[in-house]
């Protein structure tokens, strides 16, 4: 029951975040910062941490017809998360770039594009392995290999985004805390 509640809560958070980020047409510096920098928090557990969490959860996706979360395969569960990231990326792409926000927007789009690509290449095959009842050892090996091939690059892209976000926040007097 806890897993269902967590999954449902996560879904509701993602939907609300998406609605809030797309419902306003006023693209103030704060709004741009929220979309470009704060949305990257959804990628903070990229890699083994996120994969293992999802593999320990009950796989569910939102069924539009039933208007609720329903049981699914792990593949569909992971793909559902990727689709949410693609929605966030599209919201970023819809922001007009200018000299003021260009570095922030571009670094955020770069991070999201990379994460989406790598999740499709890495997360989905791992989810399929889980659906096909591969051994835990095989799954862990695939996760370890995924981390080894992506961690340095994702960290670099996060660092670039956080550097741009700090500069943008300082320039626009946006009260934001960085770090853990």
C-alpha positions, 0 to 999 in steps of 0.5 A: 500500500505504501508503494502505491501511495508513493507512486500515486503521490509522485504522479500527482506531483508530476502532473501538478508541476507540469500544469503549473509550469505550463498554465501561466503564460507570464514568463517572468525570470522566476517562472523561467528559473522554475521550469529550467532549474527546479524541474531538474530535481526530477533527475536528481536520482538518475541512474542506479538509485532511481532504477533500483527504487522503481524496480522495488515499486509496484509498476503502475501507469496512469490510465486516462480512461479510468482516471487512475493509476493501474498495474503495468509492466516495468517497461511501461512504468519506466516508459511512463516516467520518460514520457513525463520527462519529454513533456518537461523538455517540451515545456523548456523548448517552448520558452523563447530564448534570449541573451538573458536566459540562453545559457540556463535554457540550453543547459537544462535542455541539454540535461533533459535530452541526455537523460531521456536518451540514456533512459531509453537506451538503459532504463527500458532494457533493464525494465524489460529484463525485470519483466522477463524475470532475469536474475537479480545478478543480471539486472544489477550488472546492467545497472552497474554498467549503465552507471559506469557509462553515464554518471560522469556525463550526467554529473557534468550536465548537472554542474553546467546547469547549476552554474547557469542557474546560480548566475541567473538566480543572482542576476534576477534576485531569485531566492534559491538554495543550491546543494544538498 
